[in-house]
Amino acid sequence: MHQKGLDHSLGFLLGATYRKLTNFFAGRIKEFGLTPEQWAVLFRVREEDGLIQKEIADRAGKDKPTTTRILDTLEAKGFVTKRASEHDRRSFQVFITEQGKETADAIEPIEYSTIAEIAQVMSIEEYELMNQLLRKLNDHTTSLLEHEKEQ
């Protein structure tokens, strides 16, 4: 069932495609001074103001150190603010600024049009199936990683 070699490696193909998609999108949002990684975090903060860093990291699919670095950058650029959590002094809540909202509102349609342009090589059914399969792979990989941590 599975052919050998790098050209048939799921990880290699996903990684190569991810890099191309990211570079393509990065070029389209460059004028906003954000990277696709920063955009993903800003998007999650805009979805729900007041999340703590761990929640943002989970929702954005990033590890905690990367999320910390991105949040620091977003704060320095004026897109978010951080406040000490009322419930846990060891963590802080993140809130989007007006500048952050305006930037997110401008970038979101660019993301959707980029996805539509890239996905035009697939039918709607193929696109939905691909998303379903990627979520399945992602969930299974998460389970495998969690299992390895337990051992």
URRASUL-V765036 format. One record per residue. RES is the residue in one small letter. OMEGA is omega in degrees with one decimal (NA if undefined). D_FIRST is the distance of its C-alpha to the first C-alpha in Angstrom with 1 decimal. Layout:
RES:OMEGA:D_FIRST, RES:OMEGA:D_FIRST
//
This chain:
m:-176.9:0.0, h:176.3:3.8, q:-179.6:6.5, k:177.9:9.8, g:-175.8:13.1, l:-178.8:15.2, d:179.0:14.6, h:-179.5:11.0, s:179.3:12.3, l:179.9:12.8, g:179.6:16.2, f:-178.9:17.3, l:177.3:16.7, l:-179.8:18.4, g:179.9:21.1, a:179.4:21.9, t:178.3:22.0, y:-178.9:24.1, r:179.4:26.6, k:178.2:27.0, l:-179.4:27.6, t:178.8:30.0, n:179.2:31.9, f:179.4:32.3, f:-179.7:33.7, a:178.6:35.7, g:-178.1:37.6, r:-179.5:38.5, i:-177.6:40.0, k:-177.2:41.6, e:-179.6:45.0, f:178.8:44.9, g:179.0:44.5, l:171.2:41.3, t:174.8:37.8, p:177.1:34.8, e:179.0:34.6, q:178.4:38.2, w:-179.0:37.8, a:179.8:35.1, v:177.9:37.6, l:178.9:40.6, f:-179.0:38.8, r:177.5:38.2, v:179.5:41.8, r:178.8:43.0, e:-178.0:41.1, e:177.9:43.1, d:173.6:46.0, g:176.8:47.0, l:172.2:43.6, i:-174.1:43.5, q:-178.5:41.3, k:178.7:38.7, e:178.5:38.2, i:179.3:37.9, a:179.8:35.4, d:-177.4:33.2, r:-179.1:33.5, a:179.1:32.9, g:-177.9:29.9, k:176.2:31.8, d:-174.7:33.1, k:179.5:36.8, p:178.3:38.1, t:179.6:36.5, t:177.2:37.9, t:-179.9:41.3, r:-178.7:41.3, i:179.0:40.4, l:176.7:43.0, d:178.7:45.6, t:179.3:44.9, l:178.3:45.1, e:179.2:48.3, a:179.3:49.8, k:177.5:49.1, g:-178.1:50.8, f:179.6:47.8, v:170.1:47.8, t:178.3:50.3, k:177.0:49.8, r:177.0:52.1, a:180.0:52.4, s:177.3:50.9, e:-174.1:53.5, h:-175.6:51.4, d:-176.4:50.2, r:-179.8:52.2, r:-178.0:49.2, s:178.7:47.3, f:177.4:48.2, q:-177.7:47.5, v:-179.4:46.5, f:179.3:48.2, i:176.8:47.7, t:176.8:50.7, e:177.1:52.1, q:177.5:50.9, g:178.4:47.4, k:-179.7:47.5, e:179.8:48.7, t:178.8:46.0, a:178.5:43.2, d:179.3:44.6, a:-176.0:44.6, i:-174.5:41.0, e:178.2:39.3, p:176.6:39.7, i:177.8:38.5, e:-177.9:35.2, y:179.1:34.7, s:177.0:35.5, t:178.1:33.2, i:-179.8:30.3, a:-179.7:31.3, e:179.9:31.5, i:-175.2:28.1, a:-177.2:26.5, q:177.5:28.2, v:-178.9:25.1, m:170.5:23.6, s:177.1:25.0, i:-179.7:26.3, e:178.2:23.6, e:179.7:20.9, y:179.4:22.9, e:178.5:23.3, l:179.0:19.6, m:178.4:18.8, n:179.3:21.6, q:-179.5:20.5, l:178.2:17.0, l:176.5:18.6, r:179.2:21.1, k:177.4:18.6, l:179.8:16.9, n:179.7:20.5, d:-179.9:21.8, h:178.5:19.1, t:176.2:19.7, t:178.7:23.4, s:179.0:23.1, l:178.9:21.4, l:178.7:24.1, e:179.0:26.8, h:179.3:25.6, e:178.2:25.8, k:-178.3:29.3, e:-175.0:30.5, q:NA:29.8
//
